[in-house]
């Protein structure tokens, strides 16, 4: 089956891009209910968080009148869709006695409403009603505008608020909530890998602390569910996904994950019902990538239920939407194996691999790297399946390889066939095909990425093989 979504590595896809208008007034993607209405759920409903009402309700017992007035003004501006103006109203109180609460409010606002992440260093806020698409901009030519918020400053101020919270548990809790939101996006759109790693570590630590105290907001319950899924199981994640839904965090990715969990547990009817619902939601939003993921999942569900025609329909849709969806390719392969046997399945997969390697299209470095990533993904998914699927994939990579005129493409196919042969325990063939890949790569001008280096592969194999 397709790999389940994982976090924090997939946080950007699942929480930023999928839920592009997460903080937008009137968004149908993530917010259930009316802005400002608060369901009876712990830590406030997600619709209520859109104007910071749960934070303000807590803060009013801890701040002076001028700070509270600034927060209330910001709330009214958020209800009008003016996030940038709301931040300006808060910034006017940023140096007063309630500065730590203001820092929390600005961080919450920024994480929920920013529309552009500029090179990981600044977030840009809109000042008109949404919904707004979110983008990641690493263009060196993009200038940071005066109204943009520095991510480092947001985090520095939150650190100070958490320190001040040692004498105010309410402040500490709200500051941690805000810091999870900021670090979640900072990990997804970082200025460099070190920042991404540090942000992920802080996010996970804060999530654990908030979960232990039963202080997860609906969006944080969703994030904590992903941690449980990654570290433990779908069963551990499910209660937190339902907590997110009950709190109004109604993103279709929640339903998608629940569908994938139900499929893993063999609850095929429930899995199909949930997956169909999520697929319809993604179609409404207009997200072809997530539609492809759902189509592939529905194909796996149908295949497990022996509904072969339905499985083929879903896998075909997934590949129409996302031609390099390797999970769907292997789904088609498993379907062909079910219908006609292993040899026909390998031949069908060979055709798909030729499409994946772009046929006779002239290569450049960008296309070559994309090809490496796609073939690596194919092998990873095949390795995660049955031994038979790994063998069929190996056979498909080698089938009629002599008809491939391009040495780079031949080299990649030999290299990844060797990688699968390690899984199959055929070390002699793995060594031979890796060596052949090296010879093919010597005939091409295309740079070979480290992860596809046959010589390094042979060195590792020499150390690990019997």
C-alpha positions as CSV (number, residue, x, y, z in Angstrom):
1,X,0.0,0.0,0.0
2,X,1.1,3.6,-0.3
3,X,3.2,4.8,2.6
4,X,1.1,6.6,5.3
5,X,1.8,10.3,5.7
6,X,4.6,10.9,8.2
7,X,5.6,13.9,10.2
8,X,7.4,16.2,10.7
9,X,9.0,15.3,7.4
10,X,5.6,15.6,5.6
11,X,4.2,18.4,7.7
12,X,4.4,20.9,4.9
13,X,2.4,18.7,2.6
14,X,-0.2,17.6,5.1
15,X,-0.7,20.8,7.1
16,X,0.6,23.7,5.0
17,X,-0.1,22.9,1.4
18,X,-3.1,20.5,1.8
19,X,-4.7,23.0,4.2
20,X,-3.6,26.0,2.1
21,X,-6.2,28.3,3.7
22,X,-5.8,27.0,7.2
23,X,-6.4,30.4,8.8
24,X,-8.5,31.9,6.1
25,X,-12.0,33.2,7.0
26,X,-14.6,31.1,5.2
27,X,-12.2,28.3,4.4
28,X,-14.0,25.0,3.7
29,X,-10.8,23.0,3.8
30,X,-9.9,23.0,7.5
31,X,-12.5,25.0,9.5
32,X,-15.8,23.4,10.4
33,X,-18.4,25.8,11.6
34,X,-18.5,29.5,11.9
35,X,-15.6,31.7,12.9
36,X,-15.8,32.6,16.5
37,X,-18.1,29.8,17.5
38,X,-16.4,27.6,20.0
39,X,-17.5,24.0,20.6
40,X,-17.2,22.5,24.0
41,X,-13.8,20.9,23.4
42,X,-10.6,21.2,25.5
43,X,-8.3,24.1,24.6
44,X,-10.9,25.7,22.3
45,X,-12.3,24.6,18.9
46,X,-10.3,25.2,15.7
47,X,-12.9,27.7,14.3
48,X,-12.6,29.7,17.6
49,X,-8.9,29.8,17.2
50,X,-9.2,31.7,13.9
51,X,-9.7,34.9,15.8
52,X,-7.6,33.9,18.8
53,X,-10.6,33.7,21.1
54,X,-9.3,30.8,23.2
55,X,-6.1,32.6,23.8
56,X,-7.8,35.9,24.7
57,X,-10.2,34.1,27.1
58,X,-7.2,32.8,29.0
59,X,-5.1,36.0,28.8
60,X,-7.8,38.4,30.1
61,X,-7.1,37.2,33.7
62,X,-3.4,37.9,33.3
63,X,-2.9,41.1,31.3
64,X,-3.7,44.8,31.9
65,X,-6.5,46.6,30.1
66,X,-4.3,48.1,27.4
67,X,-2.9,44.7,26.4
68,X,-6.4,43.2,26.4
69,X,-7.7,46.1,24.3
70,X,-5.0,45.4,21.7
71,X,-5.8,41.7,21.6
72,X,-9.5,42.4,21.3
73,X,-8.8,44.9,18.4
74,X,-6.7,42.2,16.7
75,X,-9.6,39.7,17.1
76,X,-12.0,42.1,15.4
77,X,-9.6,42.7,12.5
78,X,-9.1,38.9,12.1
79,X,-12.9,38.6,11.8
80,X,-12.6,41.1,8.9
81,X,-9.8,39.1,7.3
82,X,-7.2,41.7,8.0
83,X,-4.3,39.6,9.4
84,X,-1.6,42.1,8.8
85,X,-3.6,44.9,10.4
86,X,-4.3,42.6,13.4
87,X,-0.6,42.0,13.8
88,X,0.1,45.7,13.8
89,X,-2.5,46.2,16.5
90,X,-0.7,43.6,18.6
91,X,2.7,45.0,17.9
92,X,1.7,48.3,19.4
93,X,1.4,46.5,22.8
94,X,4.6,44.4,22.3
95,X,6.7,46.4,24.8
96,X,4.2,46.7,27.6
97,X,3.8,44.6,30.7
98,X,1.8,42.0,28.7
99,X,4.5,41.6,26.1
100,X,4.8,37.9,26.6
101,X,1.1,37.3,25.9
102,X,1.3,39.6,22.9
103,X,4.3,37.5,21.6
104,X,2.1,34.4,21.9
105,X,-0.8,36.1,20.1
106,X,1.5,37.3,17.3
107,X,3.0,33.8,16.9
108,X,-0.4,32.2,16.7
109,X,-1.7,34.7,14.3
110,X,1.4,34.4,12.1
111,X,1.3,30.6,11.9
112,X,-2.4,30.5,11.1
113,X,-2.5,33.3,8.5
114,X,0.8,33.7,6.7
115,X,0.6,33.2,2.9
116,X,4.3,33.2,1.9
117,X,7.3,31.7,3.6
118,X,10.3,33.7,2.3
119,X,13.5,31.6,2.3
120,X,12.6,30.3,5.8
121,X,13.4,33.6,7.4
122,X,10.2,35.6,7.1
123,X,6.4,35.1,6.8
124,X,4.1,37.4,4.8
125,X,0.6,38.2,6.1
126,X,-2.4,39.1,3.9
127,X,-4.7,42.0,4.7
128,X,-7.8,40.9,2.9
129,X,-10.3,38.1,3.4
130,X,-9.2,34.7,2.1
131,X,-9.0,31.9,1.4
132,X,-5.4,32.3,0.4
133,X,-3.0,29.8,-1.1
134,X,0.2,29.3,0.7
135,X,3.5,29.3,-1.1
136,X,7.2,28.7,-0.3
137,X,9.6,31.2,-1.9
138,X,13.3,30.5,-1.9
139,X,14.0,33.0,-4.8
140,X,17.1,35.1,-3.7
141,X,15.5,38.1,-5.5
142,X,12.4,38.2,-3.3
143,X,12.7,41.1,-0.9
144,X,11.5,40.9,2.7
145,X,8.9,43.7,3.0
146,X,8.5,45.9,6.1
147,X,5.3,44.2,7.2
148,X,6.8,40.7,7.0
149,X,7.5,38.8,10.2
150,X,10.9,37.4,11.1
151,X,10.6,33.8,12.1
152,X,13.6,33.9,14.4
153,X,12.1,36.9,16.2
154,X,8.8,35.0,16.7
155,X,10.7,32.1,18.2
156,X,13.0,34.2,20.4
157,X,10.0,36.0,21.9
158,X,8.2,32.7,22.5
159,X,11.3,31.3,24.3
160,X,11.2,34.4,26.5
161,X,7.5,33.8,27.2
162,X,8.1,30.2,28.1
163,X,10.9,31.3,30.5
164,X,8.5,33.9,32.1
165,X,5.9,31.1,32.2
166,X,7.8,29.4,35.0
167,X,5.8,31.6,37.4
168,X,2.6,31.5,35.2
169,X,1.5,28.0,34.0
170,X,-1.2,29.5,31.8
171,X,1.4,31.6,29.9
172,X,3.7,28.6,29.6
173,X,1.0,26.4,28.1
174,X,-0.1,29.0,25.6
175,X,3.5,29.8,24.6
176,X,4.2,26.2,24.0
177,X,1.1,25.9,21.9
178,X,2.2,28.8,19.8
179,X,5.8,27.5,19.6
180,X,4.6,24.1,18.2
181,X,2.7,26.0,15.5
182,X,5.7,28.1,14.5
183,X,8.3,25.4,14.7
184,X,6.1,23.0,12.7
185,X,6.2,25.4,9.8
186,X,9.8,26.4,10.4
187,X,10.7,22.7,10.0
188,X,8.9,22.6,6.7
189,X,10.2,25.9,5.3
190,X,13.6,26.3,6.9
191,X,16.5,28.6,6.0
192,X,18.9,25.6,6.2
193,X,18.8,21.9,7.2
194,X,20.2,22.6,10.7
195,X,17.3,24.9,11.5
196,X,14.8,22.3,10.2
197,X,16.3,19.7,12.5
198,X,16.3,21.9,15.5
199,X,12.8,23.1,14.9
200,X,11.5,19.5,14.6
201,X,13.1,18.6,17.9
202,X,11.6,21.5,19.7
203,X,8.2,20.9,18.1
204,X,8.2,17.2,19.2
205,X,9.3,18.0,22.7
206,X,6.6,20.7,23.2
207,X,4.0,18.4,21.7
208,X,4.9,15.6,24.2
209,X,4.7,18.1,27.1
210,X,1.3,19.4,26.0
211,X,-0.1,15.9,25.4
212,X,1.0,14.8,28.8
213,X,-0.9,17.8,30.3
214,X,-4.0,17.2,28.1
215,X,-3.4,20.7,26.5
216,X,-3.5,19.8,22.9
217,X,-5.6,22.2,20.7
218,X,-7.3,20.5,17.7
219,X,-4.5,21.3,15.3
220,X,-1.9,20.1,17.7
221,X,-3.9,16.9,18.3
222,X,-3.6,16.3,14.6
223,X,0.2,16.8,14.8
224,X,0.5,14.6,17.8
225,X,-1.4,11.9,16.0
226,X,1.2,12.0,13.3
227,X,3.9,11.5,15.8
228,X,2.0,8.5,17.3
229,X,1.6,7.1,13.8
230,X,5.2,7.4,13.0
231,X,6.5,6.1,16.3
232,X,3.9,3.5,17.3
233,X,0.8,2.6,15.3
234,X,-2.4,3.7,13.7
235,X,-4.3,2.6,16.8
236,X,-2.2,5.0,18.9
237,X,-2.9,7.8,16.5
238,X,-6.6,7.3,16.0
239,X,-7.9,8.9,19.3
240,X,-6.0,12.1,18.5
241,X,-7.3,12.3,15.0
242,X,-10.8,12.0,16.3
243,X,-9.9,14.7,18.9
244,X,-8.8,16.9,16.0
245,X,-12.1,16.3,14.2
246,X,-14.2,16.9,17.3
247,X,-12.5,20.2,17.7
248,X,-13.3,21.3,14.2
249,X,-10.0,20.7,12.5
250,X,-11.7,19.3,9.5
251,X,-8.9,19.0,7.0
252,X,-9.4,16.1,4.5
253,X,-5.9,14.8,5.4
254,X,-7.4,13.7,8.8
255,X,-9.9,11.5,7.0
256,X,-7.2,10.3,4.7
257,X,-5.1,9.1,7.5
258,X,-8.0,7.4,9.2
259,X,-8.8,5.6,6.0
260,X,-5.2,4.4,5.7
261,X,-5.3,3.2,9.3
262,X,-8.5,1.3,8.7
263,X,-7.0,-0.3,5.6
264,X,-3.9,-1.4,7.6
265,X,-6.2,-3.0,10.1
266,X,-8.2,-4.8,7.5
267,X,-11.4,-2.8,7.9
268,X,-11.9,-2.5,4.2
269,X,-15.5,-1.2,4.1
270,X,-14.7,1.6,6.6
271,X,-11.4,2.4,4.8
272,X,-13.2,2.8,1.4
273,X,-15.9,5.0,2.9
274,X,-13.4,7.3,4.6
275,X,-11.1,7.4,1.5
276,X,-14.0,8.2,-0.8
277,X,-15.0,11.1,1.5
278,X,-11.4,12.4,1.6
279,X,-11.1,12.0,-2.2
280,X,-14.2,14.1,-2.8
281,X,-12.9,16.8,-0.5
282,X,-9.6,17.0,-2.3
283,X,-11.4,17.2,-5.6
284,X,-13.4,20.2,-4.3
285,X,-10.2,21.8,-3.1
286,X,-8.5,21.1,-6.5
287,X,-5.5,19.2,-5.1
288,X,-4.3,16.7,-7.8
289,X,-1.4,15.3,-5.7
290,X,-3.6,14.4,-2.8
291,X,-6.3,13.1,-5.1
292,X,-3.6,10.8,-6.6
293,X,-2.7,9.6,-3.1
294,X,-6.3,8.8,-2.3
295,X,-6.8,7.1,-5.7
296,X,-3.8,4.8,-5.0
297,X,-5.1,4.0,-1.5
298,X,-8.5,3.2,-2.9
299,X,-6.9,1.0,-5.4
300,X,-5.1,-0.9,-2.7
301,X,-8.4,-1.3,-0.7
302,X,-10.2,-2.6,-3.8
303,X,-7.4,-5.0,-4.6
304,X,-7.5,-6.4,-1.1
305,X,-11.2,-6.8,-1.4
306,X,-10.7,-8.6,-4.8
307,X,-12.6,-5.9,-6.7
308,X,-10.1,-5.9,-9.5
309,X,-11.9,-3.7,-12.0
310,X,-12.4,-1.0,-9.3
311,X,-8.7,-1.4,-8.3
312,X,-7.6,-0.8,-11.9
313,X,-9.8,2.3,-12.2
314,X,-8.3,3.8,-9.1
315,X,-4.7,3.0,-10.0
316,X,-5.2,4.4,-13.5
317,X,-6.6,7.6,-12.0
318,X,-3.7,7.9,-9.6
319,X,-1.2,7.7,-12.5
320,X,-3.2,10.1,-14.7
321,X,-3.0,12.6,-11.9
322,X,0.6,11.9,-10.9
323,X,2.4,9.9,-13.6
324,X,5.4,9.2,-11.2
325,X,3.3,7.8,-8.4
326,X,5.4,4.7,-7.7
327,X,2.9,3.3,-5.2
328,X,0.2,3.2,-8.0
329,X,2.7,1.6,-10.4
330,X,3.3,-1.2,-8.0
331,X,-0.4,-1.4,-7.4
332,X,-0.9,-2.0,-11.1
333,X,1.8,-4.6,-10.9
334,X,0.1,-6.4,-8.1
335,X,-3.2,-6.3,-10.0
336,X,-1.6,-7.7,-13.1
337,X,0.0,-10.5,-11.0
338,X,-3.4,-11.3,-9.6
339,X,-4.9,-11.5,-13.0
340,X,-2.2,-13.0,-15.2
341,X,0.8,-14.0,-13.2
342,X,4.3,-12.8,-12.4
343,X,5.8,-12.7,-15.9
344,X,3.0,-10.5,-17.3
345,X,3.2,-8.3,-14.1
346,X,6.9,-7.7,-14.7
347,X,6.3,-6.8,-18.4
348,X,3.6,-4.4,-17.3
349,X,5.8,-2.8,-14.8
350,X,8.6,-2.5,-17.4
351,X,6.3,-0.3,-19.5
352,X,5.6,1.9,-16.5
353,X,9.3,2.1,-15.7
354,X,10.0,3.3,-19.3
355,X,7.4,6.1,-18.7
356,X,9.0,6.9,-15.4
357,X,12.4,7.3,-17.1
358,X,11.0,9.6,-19.7
359,X,11.5,7.4,-22.7
360,X,13.7,9.0,-25.3
361,X,13.4,12.5,-23.8
362,X,16.8,14.3,-23.8
363,X,18.2,14.5,-20.3
364,X,19.5,17.4,-18.3
365,X,20.7,17.4,-14.7
366,X,17.2,18.3,-13.3
367,X,15.5,15.5,-15.1
368,X,18.2,13.1,-14.3
369,X,17.9,13.9,-10.5
370,X,14.1,13.5,-10.7
371,X,14.6,10.1,-12.4
372,X,16.9,9.0,-9.6
373,X,14.4,10.0,-7.0
374,X,11.5,8.3,-8.7
375,X,13.4,5.0,-9.2
376,X,14.6,5.1,-5.6
377,X,11.0,5.6,-4.5
378,X,9.9,2.6,-6.6
379,X,12.6,0.4,-5.0
380,X,11.7,1.6,-1.5
381,X,8.0,0.8,-1.9
382,X,8.9,-2.5,-3.6
383,X,11.2,-3.4,-0.7
384,X,8.5,-2.6,1.8
385,X,6.2,-5.2,0.1
386,X,6.4,-8.9,-0.4
387,X,9.5,-10.8,-1.5
388,X,7.6,-11.6,-4.7
389,X,6.9,-8.0,-5.4
390,X,10.6,-7.2,-5.0
391,X,11.5,-9.9,-7.4
392,X,9.0,-8.8,-10.0
393,X,10.3,-5.2,-9.7
394,X,13.9,-6.5,-10.1
395,X,12.9,-8.5,-13.2
396,X,11.1,-5.5,-14.7
397,X,14.1,-3.3,-14.2
398,X,16.2,-5.8,-16.2
399,X,13.7,-6.8,-18.8
400,X,14.9,-6.0,-22.3
401,X,17.4,-3.6,-20.8
402,X,19.6,-4.0,-23.8
403,X,17.0,-2.1,-25.8
404,X,17.5,1.0,-23.7
405,X,19.9,3.2,-25.8
406,X,20.9,5.7,-23.1
407,X,23.7,4.6,-20.8
408,X,22.5,6.7,-17.8
409,X,19.1,5.1,-17.9
410,X,20.6,1.6,-18.3
411,X,23.0,2.4,-15.4
412,X,20.1,3.4,-13.1
413,X,18.1,0.3,-13.9
414,X,21.1,-2.0,-13.2
415,X,21.9,-0.1,-10.0
416,X,18.4,-0.3,-8.6
417,X,18.1,-3.9,-9.7
418,X,21.2,-4.6,-7.6
419,X,19.6,-2.8,-4.6
420,X,16.6,-5.1,-4.8
421,X,18.8,-8.2,-5.2
422,X,20.3,-7.4,-1.7
423,X,16.7,-7.8,-0.3
424,X,16.4,-11.0,-2.3
425,X,19.6,-12.3,-0.8
426,X,21.3,-12.7,-4.3
427,X,24.6,-10.9,-3.4
428,X,26.5,-12.2,-6.4
429,X,23.9,-10.8,-8.8
430,X,23.9,-7.5,-6.8
431,X,27.6,-7.2,-7.1
432,X,27.5,-7.9,-10.8
433,X,24.7,-5.5,-11.7
434,X,26.2,-2.7,-9.5
435,X,29.6,-3.2,-11.4
436,X,27.7,-3.0,-14.7
437,X,25.9,0.1,-13.6
438,X,29.4,1.7,-12.9
439,X,30.5,0.8,-16.4
440,X,27.3,2.4,-17.9
441,X,27.7,5.5,-15.9
442,X,31.3,5.9,-17.1
443,X,29.8,6.4,-20.6
444,X,27.5,9.3,-19.7
445,X,28.1,13.0,-18.9
446,X,25.3,13.1,-16.4
447,X,26.5,13.6,-12.8
448,X,25.7,10.6,-10.6
449,X,24.2,11.4,-7.2
450,X,25.9,9.9,-4.2
451,X,22.9,7.8,-3.4
452,X,23.2,6.1,-6.8
453,X,27.0,5.6,-6.7
454,X,27.7,2.0,-7.6
455,X,31.2,2.0,-6.1
456,X,29.9,3.2,-2.7
457,X,27.2,0.5,-3.0
458,X,29.8,-2.2,-3.6
459,X,31.8,-1.0,-0.7
460,X,28.8,-1.2,1.6
461,X,27.9,-4.6,0.2
462,X,31.4,-5.9,0.8
463,X,31.1,-4.9,4.5
464,X,27.6,-6.2,5.0
465,X,27.3,-9.4,2.9
466,X,28.3,-12.8,4.1
